[in-house]
């Protein structure tokens, strides 16, 4: 097993850097409030006369994962104040979840018969998990022909269950990517292998660049982190992209990570000097090690990390270094990036009035003049083509949009997803310990597909 990067120093910093999978992340600007924190928007300044439809006056609850500043009570209160100005009789109480305990809290509420009315998260939870279990209300009436025309078919498909029901209405999305320390790459003569303008590179050039940085004296260039599932979209993407492999079939019925292309990619990474399979860190800890200069590239990256103030924070080894975001390397030059999609789902708690009020809230946030503000609060990009220029005056966000056309299949809705995620990092640990790659990946697929069949 190759030398592992120590993460002891990074552990205290990693919590705010962790990029959670299934499209879910938080940045340094995101509040660390947990589900115990609640806020209710005041409607004292609302007009005396209600503008809500008859029968829509209701008290509803919104539970939101830390999706950008949707995890920050002050930012959410501002959105709710706008909502209550138009719908003063719909009172929304918010609870803020995190990715450590959030799922347990929702599942406990479900078991206790007190599920929230609205949850803000991604299709892997709203559609493939709670929706598939028959717990969610069908939002098909929100998916009008105009909405479908304004939202890409791949996003729509991710929000739709195999039964035909829509269990999510999306608000925002992003493309996950990787990043390099451009300053270090320039000093090592490795920028010749990088298409900096388009943020792309070939697999062959990626390996040459890693070798050049390694030869310059930076022995810890990158890490295949695998202490847990945190940030696992990065390890899946680097392996799937290098030689054109896939993680699941197109129909999202089975796991295909044992393909010859993926086996070739894992072997190439294990054999490459400067790339270490590190069972001591997860994605958030990898980010910390990249920021402090221990690592020279990160596989766990997205726009929330790119705009994080820690990129230039004093006291970090790479303070002032130029961090360049990159698509994952491919032979074809056409990367398929993992995407994050976030939006709203409604639990069917048996109260039609609350369901109607919840849909009014969703329509306000995702399909009104306030949608741009709601999207910007997420710190990500709109799912709507009509809002593609939302960040035209923001140089970094506008540049990052070059990656959005590379969004690949949203395979996180495949059955057995939770078990597959655990089996994935276990497989990477085995590879790092010297297990034959074909044997380890075959075992992964057997485990994941057994879980998919049992779902």
N, C-alpha and C positions, 0 to 999 in steps of 0.2 A: 504493500500500500504506500502510495506516495506521501510525502510529508504533508501533514494537515496544517491549515492556517489556524492559528490560535484565535479564539473568539472571546477569551476571558475579558479583555479590555473593552470589547464592543458590547458586552451583554447589557450594561446599564443604559446604553444609548439605543438599543435595537427596537424597543417597543414602539417608538413613534415612527420608525422607518419601515416597519413590516408591511410588505405588500401582500395582502391576503388574496388567495386564489378565488376563481369563479367570478372573475371580474371585479373582487372587492378590495379597495385600498384605503389608506389614510396617510395624509402628509403631516408635516410638522405643524401646519396651520390648523389641523383638525383637533378639535377638543378631545381630551381624554376622558370625557364624561362617560360613565357607564349607565346601565339600565336603571340604576337607582336614581339617576338624575332626571327630573321631569320639568317641563315648562308648559304653561298654558297661555296662549296669546290673549291679551285683553281686548274686549270688544266695547269698552266704555265709550270710545270715541266713534263707534259705528253709528250710521244713520239710524234714526228712531224707527224707521219703517224697514222691515226685513225685505231683502230682495231674493231670498231663497225661495225655491218652488214650494208650493203647499205640500206639507207632509215631510219636508226635509229638515225641519228643526231637529237637531240631534246632538248628543254628546258622543264623540267618537275618539278613539285612541289611535295614534300613529307611533309605531315603533320603527326606528331607523338605525341602520348600521352606519358606521362612520364613513360615509361617502363624501369625501371632501369636507366642505363646511356644513353639510347636512348633519354632521356630528357635532356642530357647534350651536349651543342654545341661542346665542344672540343672533346668529345669522338666520336660524329657523324661525325665531320669534318675529323677525322682520317680514319673512314670507307669510307667516300666519296673520300678521296685522293687515297685510294687503288682502288676504283671503277674507278675513272677518269684516273688512270694510264693505265687501260685496255680499258676504253671507254671514251676517251677525248672529244668526240663530243656529249655526253649526259650530259647536265648540270642540276644538281639537286639543287633546292632551297628548304630549309627546314624551316618549321614553327613549333614551339613547343607549343603544347596544354597542358592544365591542365584539371583536372577532375571537376573543378568548372564551367568553361565556355566553355570547348572544344566542347561539343555537340552543344551548341548554335552557336558557330562560324562555325562549319561545316554546320549546317542546314541553317544558314544565307547565306553562300557561295553557297550552292545548290540552294536556292531560287533566288539568284542573278545571277545564271548562271556561277559562277566562282568556282566550286568545285575543290578541289585539284586533282592531277592525282593519287597519292598514299596516302593511310592512313594506319598507323601502329596501330592496335588495335586488339580486339578480335571478335569472331564470333557473340556475342550478338549485336554488332553494324554493323560489316561488312556484316554478313549473314542475321541475323534475322531482322535487321532494314533496312539499306540502300539497301542491296541486295534484300530483299523481296519486296522492292518498285520499283525494276527494274532499279536502278541507277548505278549498278556495272557491270563491264566487267567480262565475264566468263573466269576463269583461268584454265579451264579443260586441256588445252594443257601443262600446267606445271605439272599436276598430271600424270606423266608417271607411267608405271607399276613398275619401279624401285623405284620411290618415294613412291608409295602405299605400297610396300613391306618393306620400311624402316620406315614408320610412322604408329603408331597404328590405328586400325580401329575406335576407339572412337574419336581420334583427327580428322581423315579424315571425319567422319560423321558430326562433329561439323562445318567443313568448307564447307559443301555441303548443298545447298538449296533443298527443297522438289521437285523442278523442275528438279533436276539433275545437275544444274550448280554449279560450285565451285566459291565462291566469296571471298575466302581467301586462301592464301598459308601460312602455319604456319612456325614460326621460333623457338619459345621457349615456355616453359610451366613451371608451378610449381604446387605444392599441397598446399592449404591453410590448416592450422592446428590450434592448440591452444598451450599455453605454461604455465608453472608453475614456481614459485620461489622455486627452489629445496632446497635452504637454509632454507626457512621458513617451507617447508614440512618436512624436516628432523627434525627440532626442535620440530615440532608438532607430530612426530611419524607417519606421513602420507605417507612416502615413501614405507611403507610395502604394500600399495595398488597400487603401480605403477610398471609396467614392464619397467624400465629405459633403458634396453638394446634394446628393440624393440620399445620403445616409444608408448606403447599401454596400455590400461586398460579396465576393464569391467565397465558397468554402475553402478553395485552395489558397486564396489571398488571406482569409482569416487565419488559417494555420501558419502561413508564412509570417503574418504580423505577430502572432503569439510567439513564434520562435525568435523573431528579431528582438522583441521586448525582453524575452528570457535571456538572450545572448548579451543584452546590454547590462545585465546584472540584476534585473527584477525577476527573481525566481518564482515569486507568487504572482502570476499574471491574472489568472482567473480560477474560480472555485465552483465545482459542481456540488453545491451545498445539499445536504440531505439528512439533517438532524430531525426533520419533521416535514409537514406539508406546507409550511409557510413559504410563499413565493414560488411554489412548484410550477407555476405556469412558465417560469423562466427556464427551468431544466427541461421541461417537456418541449419547449419551443426550440432551444438550441439543438436538441437531438433530432426532432422531427424535420427541421429545416435543412440541416446540413446536406442530406442526400435525398430529400423529397419523401421521407416517410410520413406516416399518419399515426395518430393516436387511437382513432376509432374508425369504423366504417362510415360512409356518407349518411347512412340511414340511422346512425347512432344506436345500433343494436348490440354491437360487440366491440371489444378492444383489439387493436391491430398493431400494438407497439412492438411485437416480435417480428416485424418484417425485416428482410435482409438489409433494407436501407437504414433502419434504425440501429440494427446490430453493428453495421459498418460505422455509423456515427459514434456510438458509444465506445467502440474499440479505438477509433481515431482520437477521441478526447482522452481516453485513459492512457494512450501511448504518447500523447503530446506533452513535451516538457513545458512546465509552467502552468499546466491545468491540473488541479488537484481535486480528487473526490474527497470532500471534507464532511465527515459525519458529525462534526462538532458545531456546525452552524446551520441556520436556516436563511431564508431570503432576506429578512430584515437585518440580520447580523452581517450578511454579505454586503449589504448596502453600506453599513457602518464601516466595514473594513475597506471598502472602495473609497469612501469619503476621506478616511484618515490616511490613505496612501499605501495601506498594506497590500491591497489588490489593485490591479491596473485596469480591470474591466469588471462590469457588473452584468449579470444576466437577469437580474430582478429590477426592472426599471420601467417607468412610465412618466407621463407629463407631471404628475404630482411630485415625483422625485426631482424632475428637471427644474421645476420652479421653486423647489424647497430652498429656503434661505441658507440652510446648512451647506449648500454647494460652495459658498464663499465665506463660511464662518471662520472667524479668527481662531487660531489654535489647532486647526486641523492640518495634517501634513500636506494635503493638496490644496490648501487655501490659495485661491487665485489661479489654480490650474483650470484649463478649459475642458469642461466635461461635454463630450459630444455624444448625443444619443444615436443609436444605430439599429437598423433592422437586423434580424438574425441572418447569418450567412447561408447562401444556397448555391447549388451548382447552376441552377437555371437563371438566377438573378431575379426571381419572382418570389419573394418571401411570403409565407403565410403566418401572420402574427396572431397570437392569442388576443382576444378582445375581452373587454369588460363591458357588460350591459347592466345598467341599473334603472329601476323603475319601481312601480307600485303594484302590489297585489292586495286583495281584500279577502280576509277570512270570512267564510260563511258561518256566522254565529247565530243564524236563525232569525235575525231581525232585519226585515226588508227595508225599514226606514233607515237604519244605520248603513246598510249596503248602498242605498240610494245616495245618502249624504257622503259616503266615502267616494263614490263615483264622481260626485260633484267636486270634491276636493281634488281628485286625480285630474279631472278635466281642466280645472283651474290651473294647476301646476304644469300640466304637460300639453295643454292645448288652448292657450289664451295669450293675451298680450303680456302676461306675466311669465311666460315660459322661458324667455331669454334669461330673466333674473334667476329663475329656479335652476336652470342649467348652469349658469355661472357660479351659483352657490356650490355646485358639485365639484367645481374646478376642472370638469371634463368637457366633452364636446356633445353637441346636440345629436340625437338620433334622426333629426329631421333635416332633409335636404334643403328646406327653405331657410334654415338657420346655419348654413355651412359657413357663412361669413361672420359668425358671431364674434370672432376674435381678430378681425382684420386689422385692428389697430394695435394688437399685441404681438410684437415681433417673435417672441419665443413660442407662443401658442400657435401663431400662424405658420411658423416653420415646422412645428411638430405635426401639423395636419398633413404633411407630406407622407406620413406613415399610414394615415387612415385608409387609403386605397388598398393597402396590403393586408387588411383584416381578413383572416381566414375563417374556417368553419368554427361555429360555436358548439363544440362537441361536449361541453360540460353538462349537457342535459342527458347524457347516456346513462341508462340504469346502472345501479351499482357504483355510482360516482364516489361516494364517501369511502367505500372499501377500496376502490381503485387508487385513490389518492394515497392512502396508507401503504398499499402494496408498492406504489411507485418509489417512494423514498426508501422503503426497505430494500427494494431491488438495487437502487443506486448504492446503498451501503454495501450490499453484497459484492457488487462490481468493484468498489473501492477496496474491498478486503481481498480481492483476487479471484473471486468466483468467475467461472467461465461465463462470458457475456450471454451467449445463446441460452445457456442453462438458466441464468438469472432472469432474463427477459421472458422466456417461456413460462417460468413459474409465475411471473407477474401476470401474464395474460390468463393463465389458468385460474388464478385467484380472482382477478377482476371479472372475467367472463362468468365464473360461477356466481359471483354476486349479482351480475347483470341478469342472469337467468332466474335467480331467486327473487328478483324485485317484482 
